[in-house]
Amino acid sequence: MEKIYEYFYDTSGWRLFKKRSITNTEKGRKKEYDTTVYIRSLSGGNVLEERRADNSIDKILVSGLIEADGEGNIKGYFHKDALGSTVIETDPNGGVIQKTRYDAFGGIEWQENELEKGEKPNNLLYNGMEVDSDGLSFRGPRQLNFDLGRWMSKDKIPGVINDPLSLNRYVYAKNNPYKFLDINGLDDILFDGKYVYWRDDNQKIVLILKARSGLLPSNPQNPDQRNYTSPDFQGEKNKGPIPEDTFEIHLSDNAEPDKSGGGWGRAGWRLKYKNPIKRILEKLNLIRGGFFIHEDHKDDGTGGCIGLFEKGKPMGKARIKWLLNRLKKYAKNNKFIDLIVKYRDSLKNKDKKENNKDDKKKEDE
């Protein structure tokens, strides 16, 4: 019996479907096929459904914690440890279906199943990664070999001298899986309304820059002198901050630095919605768009772009140089980097209270 496994991915590295072909030599080389199609969230990361080749639903997943069949009947709940690994699965009545214990790198030390005849065991296991039929676990375009404790393909990002473990591009979680999570081998950038964080492939923060989005009262384009950097004003076109979403910085698509002393400052990169449907809606002017991440050179906020600054002044030369070099290095192996806009709940609540106070003050006047 011969088995061939094929995996197909989109341009962002997320798996679209997998195909297993089995050739039974005992039956005159008769071939059988088994295909799984993945339906993902708009951001691309979370699997929502797994479908068969005929488009019928095989499995529904809710936040990686609940599994249901194609008709929506709940089959089980996943209980995870601190690393996100499924250690227990229970049925809707609380009965234990499956227990799993792992070694440091995700190998199964032992597993107990209480499955009915014909049922498949849960394969969302170590760190929430899916285990393929060939015994390897995958996240994005890379597969992890539990026995070796190594990725089966190289990290796209070359290592750096001051982080010796990063020089081995097959290492998983810096050889310390109890402390680190190797999410997908890719860096990303997070903007929370106050700061921009550059995070490496273990979600470790390697750079923090002050940032804001939306017009400040001191901006001449802001006639009512309201502070539009509050997340409550996400819908205010040309005034409010960039909306919560996932964007891509296409590293070859950058704006020329403005040497006149205004505009971009020293750098500017265009932001594109990660969701292709939203990209179309942006072109049709049906949703807000045209965002950049750049230096807030005039120190008066931005009309929706993300402005970088330092201590109320344009960014220091050393820090903007570091950012430029980091992006340049990253661009050698990647076409884009994700930029996630997620405002802190505490910040949203605080701004909401302040805005209510301002509105009440105006009413009193």
Secondary structure, 3 states (H helix, E strand, C coil): CEEEEEEEECCCCCEEEEEEEEEEHHHCCEEEEEEEEEEECCCCCCEEEEECCCCCEEEEEECCCEEECCCCCEEEEEEECCCCCEEEEECCCCCEEEEEEECCCCCEEEEEECCCCCCCCCCECHHHCEECCCCCEEECCEEEECCCCEECCCCCCCCECCEHHHHCCCECHHHCCCCCCCCCCCCEEEECCCEEEEECCCCCEEEEEEEEEEECCCCCCCCCCCCCCCHHHCCCCCCCCCCCEEEEEEEEEEECCCCCCCCCCCCEEEEEECCHHHHHHHHCCCCCCCCEEEECCCCCEEEEEEEEEECCECCCHHHHHHHHHHHHHHHCCCCEEEEEECCCHHHHHHHHHHHHHHHHHHHHC
